[in-house]
Amino acid sequence: MATKNVTKAIVVICLLIASSCKVKNNGATDRVRSYKVITIDSISNVYIIRVKEQQKYFKIVSQKSIDSPINCNKIKVGKTYSFNLTSLFIEREKLPVNIDAVDFQGQSIELEKDSIYDIHTSDNLRGLCFIRK
């Protein structure tokens, strides 16, 4: 009976140790994502930046700002940047199928159903200034 309790204790200890160990990630989610700027457009008070990562396209919106950061690194078409993207759609699975555009800062930003299905902002982009974080 005592060996049965010792065996159970060993199994519990092993499970606790195994569950507390951190599994090393192969880097897929920790890597820095780089996006190549394809086009930069503007509508009224909003910039629309189309970027590409490998074969996937993204649309980033950024409000035109009156005050530029002191060390403004203005983004340029053809250059690559590490944008921190956040979708404007809170719950993607509840996104209506027939949505054509999204309102951002009072401007209607159209989706491109053939290649861009989401619209993003970036916390390291102010106007056209890329901010290294």
N, C-alpha and C positions, 0 to 999 in steps of 0.2 A: 504494500500500500504506500509506503514511504517513497519507493522509487517511482511510483506513478505520479505522486505530487511533485517530486523533483523534476520529472520529465515535463510536466505541465508548466512548472516555473521556468524551465529552460526555454520551452517553446514561447512562452509569453515574453520573456526577456529578448529572445531573438526577434520576435515580431516588433517589439518596441524599438530595438536598435535598427532594424531594417526600415521601419516607417519614419525614423528620424534622420536617416541618411539622405543627403541631397543627391539626386541623380544629375550627372553632368549632361548638359545639353550639348548637342553637336554644333551649336552656334546658329541654327536656323532662325531662332527668334531673337537672339541677342546681337546679331550682326547689324551693322549700320546700313540702312537702306539708302541707296543713292538713286536719284531721279534726274534724268536728263531733261532740260527745259526744251520743249518743242516749239511753243508759241507763247507770246504774251500779248493779250488784248486788253481793252478796257471798255467799260460801260459806265458812264457817269462817274460815280465815286467808288467803283470796284474794278480791281484788276482780275483778269481771268488768265490763269497760267495753266497751260497743258504740259504735262510731263509724262515721261515714259520710264518704266523700270522693266528691263528685259523686254518682254513682248506685251506688257500690260500698260494701258494708258490711264492717266488720272487727270482730273480737273481740280485745280486749287483756286479758291477765291480769296482775295485779300483786299481789305478796305484801303483806299488811298488815304494816306495820312499826311497831315500838314507838317508835322514835326518828324523829321527823319532821325534815326538813331545817330549818335555821334560818329561811330565807326560803321557807316553804311557800306555794306558790301552788296552793291546792286546786282541782282541776278541778270544773267544774259542768256539769250537763246543759244543753244548748242553746248552750254556748260552744264556740269553735273553738281547737284547739291544734296545734302542729307536733310531733307525736309522731315519734320515730325507731323505726319498727317493724322487728322481727326475727321471722321465722316460727319456731315451735317445731318445725316439720318441716324436718329438715336437707336431705333430698333429696326434693323434691316429687314427682318422677316415680316414686319408689319407694313412695309413699303408698298403703297398701291401700285398695281401692275401698270396702270395707265398714266402714271405721272410723267409730265413732259418737262417741268421746270421746278426750280426751288427759289424761294425768296431769300435773298441775302442782302442786308442793309438797304432794303427797299427796291432792289433790282431783281428782275426775273432772270435766273441763270438756268439755261437750258441743258438738259441731259443730251448726250449723243448716243442714242440707243444702239448704234452699230459698234461702238467701242468704249464709251464711258457711261457707266451705270450708277455712278455715285459722285458726289461733289464733296470736296474736302477743304478744310482750313489747315493752316500750319502754325504752330505756336512759335516757330522760329523764323517767321516771315512777317515783316511790318511794311506794308505797301509793297515795294519791290526790293526792300532791304533784307538780305539774308542775315540772320543773327546766329552766330555760333554759340552753342550752349555746351 
